[in-house]
Amino acid sequence: MNIKSLDDLTGLRNQLLKGQSKDLKKVQIRVAMATCGIASGAKPVKSYFEKKIRLNNR
């Protein structure tokens, strides 16, 4: 699913909150780790997500 507007994002959020999403079986988070991504702060963002995923998947 491509999110192109705030309405698309709001609709997806509502769908996920209701638990009615049949198309989305897994969430994928991508953090760009090329040189420009790292320069823009990608390493701390990646570390933050890794920490939260570890804490929530006990």
C-alpha positions in Angstrom: 0.0 0.0 0.0 1.4 3.4 -1.0 0.5 6.2 1.4 0.1 9.4 -0.6 -1.9 11.6 1.7 -2.8 12.2 5.3 -6.2 10.6 4.6 -4.4 7.4 3.4 -2.4 7.4 6.6 -5.4 8.0 8.8 -7.4 5.3 7.1 -4.5 2.8 7.5 -4.2 3.8 11.2 -7.9 3.3 11.8 -7.9 -0.1 9.9 -4.9 -1.3 12.0 -6.5 -0.2 15.2 -9.7 -2.1 14.5 -7.6 -5.2 13.7 -9.2 -5.6 10.3 -6.1 -5.4 8.2 -5.8 -8.7 6.3 -3.2 -7.4 3.9 -0.6 -6.4 6.5 0.7 -9.4 8.2 4.1 -7.9 9.1 5.4 -4.4 9.7 8.6 -3.4 8.0 10.6 -0.4 9.1 13.3 0.8 6.9 16.0 3.2 7.9 18.2 4.5 5.1 21.8 3.9 6.1 23.6 5.4 3.1 26.1 8.2 3.8 23.4 10.9 3.6 21.1 8.9 5.9 23.9 8.4 8.5 24.7 12.1 8.3 21.1 12.9 8.9 20.9 10.8 12.1 20.0 7.4 10.9 22.2 5.5 13.3 20.4 6.7 16.5 17.0 6.2 14.8 18.0 2.6 13.9 19.3 2.0 17.4 16.1 3.3 18.9 13.9 1.0 16.8 16.1 -2.0 17.5 15.9 -1.3 21.3 12.1 -0.9 21.2 11.7 -4.1 19.1 13.8 -6.1 21.6 11.8 -4.8 24.5 8.5 -5.5 22.9 9.3 -9.0 21.7 10.3 -10.6 25.0 
